[in-house]
């Protein structure tokens, strides 16, 4: 009987851990750059049609073609210095190594070059983006979370109905 109980507990715990892993794998708003477009809870790559490059969100790395080969780095080469991430179009690509299919993405999203109709995360007022430490509202959100959880008790907490 004791073994059966242990097996049941193990199965329940494994299910909980599996659910937590799935949630963390399917939600990375806090890791997306604030220049990324709103509307996506999970992103692996952004394809940037204006410069024919990719950005890997989990690794925080850019992938770009140089000398006929794909290179990667934590920043783009100087030839992209004037590129405006906030006002360029980003295509979300959730597949591994999309730059290996670069010709397909280049052709499929050629018409997206020059488009400026995406709202960046930085400009969103949707609270789900405030978890991102680079969002302008992040610090206010953290303070509110602490307050809501009772960790940031104010001086007047519970004194709302007192006079004076």
C-alpha positions as CSV (number, residue, x, y, z in Angstrom):
1,X,0.0,0.0,0.0
2,X,2.8,2.4,0.8
3,X,4.4,1.8,-2.6
4,X,1.1,2.6,-4.4
5,X,0.8,5.8,-2.4
6,X,4.4,6.8,-3.3
7,X,3.7,6.1,-7.0
8,X,0.6,8.3,-6.9
9,X,2.5,11.1,-5.2
10,X,5.3,10.8,-7.7
11,X,2.9,10.9,-10.7
12,X,1.1,14.0,-9.3
13,X,4.4,15.8,-8.7
14,X,5.6,14.9,-12.1
15,X,2.5,16.3,-13.6
16,X,2.9,19.6,-11.7
17,X,6.5,19.9,-12.8
18,X,5.6,19.1,-16.4
19,X,2.9,21.8,-16.3
20,X,5.3,24.3,-14.9
21,X,7.9,23.5,-17.6
22,X,5.3,23.8,-20.3
23,X,4.1,27.2,-19.0
24,X,7.7,28.5,-18.8
25,X,8.5,27.2,-22.3
26,X,5.3,28.7,-23.8
27,X,5.6,32.1,-22.3
28,X,8.6,34.4,-22.7
29,X,7.1,37.9,-22.7
30,X,9.7,38.9,-20.1
31,X,12.6,37.9,-22.4
32,X,11.3,39.6,-25.6
33,X,13.0,42.9,-26.5
34,X,10.7,45.9,-25.9
35,X,11.1,46.7,-29.6
36,X,9.4,43.4,-30.4
37,X,5.8,43.5,-31.5
38,X,2.9,43.0,-29.1
39,X,0.5,40.1,-29.3
40,X,2.9,37.1,-28.8
41,X,3.3,35.2,-25.5
42,X,6.1,33.1,-27.0
43,X,8.7,34.0,-29.6
44,X,11.8,32.0,-30.7
45,X,12.9,34.3,-33.5
46,X,12.0,37.6,-35.2
47,X,12.7,37.9,-38.9
48,X,13.6,41.5,-39.8
49,X,12.7,41.8,-43.5
50,X,14.2,45.3,-43.8
51,X,17.7,44.0,-43.2
52,X,17.2,40.3,-43.9
53,X,18.3,39.3,-40.4
54,X,17.0,37.3,-37.5
55,X,16.9,37.8,-33.7
56,X,16.8,34.8,-31.4
57,X,14.9,35.8,-28.3
58,X,16.0,33.1,-25.9
59,X,19.7,33.5,-26.8
60,X,19.5,37.3,-27.3
61,X,21.5,36.9,-30.5
62,X,21.3,38.3,-34.0
63,X,21.8,36.1,-37.1
64,X,22.8,37.9,-40.3
65,X,24.5,37.0,-43.6
66,X,28.0,38.1,-44.2
67,X,30.2,36.9,-47.0
68,X,27.6,34.3,-48.0
69,X,27.5,32.7,-44.6
70,X,25.2,33.1,-41.6
71,X,27.0,34.7,-38.6
72,X,25.7,35.4,-35.1
73,X,26.5,37.9,-32.5
74,X,25.1,39.7,-29.5
75,X,24.8,42.8,-31.7
76,X,24.5,43.6,-35.3
77,X,27.5,44.7,-37.4
78,X,28.1,48.4,-37.9
79,X,26.5,48.4,-41.3
80,X,23.1,48.2,-39.5
81,X,23.9,51.1,-37.2
82,X,20.9,53.3,-38.3
83,X,18.3,50.5,-38.3
84,X,15.2,51.5,-36.3
85,X,14.0,48.3,-34.4
86,X,11.0,50.1,-33.0
87,X,9.5,51.2,-36.3
88,X,10.4,48.3,-38.5
89,X,8.3,45.2,-39.1
90,X,9.1,42.0,-37.2
91,X,7.9,38.6,-38.3
92,X,7.6,36.0,-35.5
93,X,9.1,32.7,-36.5
94,X,8.8,29.8,-34.0
95,X,11.0,27.2,-35.7
96,X,14.6,26.3,-35.0
97,X,17.3,28.0,-37.2
98,X,14.9,29.8,-39.6
99,X,17.9,31.4,-41.4
100,X,18.6,28.0,-42.9
101,X,15.3,28.7,-44.9
102,X,16.3,32.3,-45.6
103,X,15.3,32.3,-49.2
104,X,11.8,31.2,-48.3
105,X,11.4,33.8,-45.6
106,X,12.9,36.5,-47.9
107,X,10.4,35.7,-50.6
108,X,7.4,35.2,-48.3
109,X,7.9,38.5,-46.4
110,X,9.4,40.7,-49.1
111,X,6.2,42.9,-49.0
112,X,6.7,43.6,-45.3
113,X,9.8,45.7,-46.0
114,X,9.2,49.3,-45.1
115,X,6.0,48.6,-43.1
116,X,5.7,50.5,-39.8
117,X,2.3,49.3,-38.5
118,X,3.3,47.2,-35.5
119,X,3.0,48.4,-31.9
120,X,6.2,47.7,-30.0
121,X,6.0,46.1,-26.5
122,X,7.5,49.3,-25.1
123,X,4.4,51.3,-26.1
124,X,1.9,48.8,-24.9
125,X,-0.4,49.5,-22.0
126,X,-1.3,45.8,-21.6
127,X,-0.2,44.7,-18.1
128,X,1.0,41.4,-19.3
129,X,4.1,43.2,-20.8
130,X,4.9,44.9,-17.6
131,X,6.7,41.7,-16.4
132,X,9.4,42.6,-18.9
133,X,12.2,44.3,-17.0
134,X,12.8,46.7,-19.9
135,X,9.2,47.9,-20.2
136,X,8.8,51.5,-19.0
137,X,6.0,50.4,-16.6
138,X,8.0,47.5,-15.1
139,X,9.1,49.2,-11.9
140,X,5.5,50.5,-11.2
141,X,4.2,47.0,-11.8
142,X,6.8,45.5,-9.4
143,X,5.7,48.0,-6.7
144,X,2.1,47.2,-7.3
145,X,2.8,43.4,-7.1
146,X,4.6,43.9,-3.8
147,X,1.7,46.0,-2.5
148,X,-1.0,43.5,-3.7
149,X,0.9,40.7,-2.0
150,X,1.2,42.6,1.3
151,X,5.0,43.0,1.0
152,X,4.9,46.7,0.4
153,X,2.6,47.8,3.2
154,X,2.0,51.5,3.2
155,X,1.8,53.7,6.3
156,X,-1.9,54.2,5.9
157,X,-2.8,50.6,5.2
158,X,-6.1,49.9,7.0
159,X,-6.6,53.5,7.9
160,X,-8.8,54.4,5.0
161,X,-11.9,55.1,7.1
162,X,-10.2,57.1,9.9
163,X,-10.7,60.8,9.9
164,X,-8.0,63.5,9.6
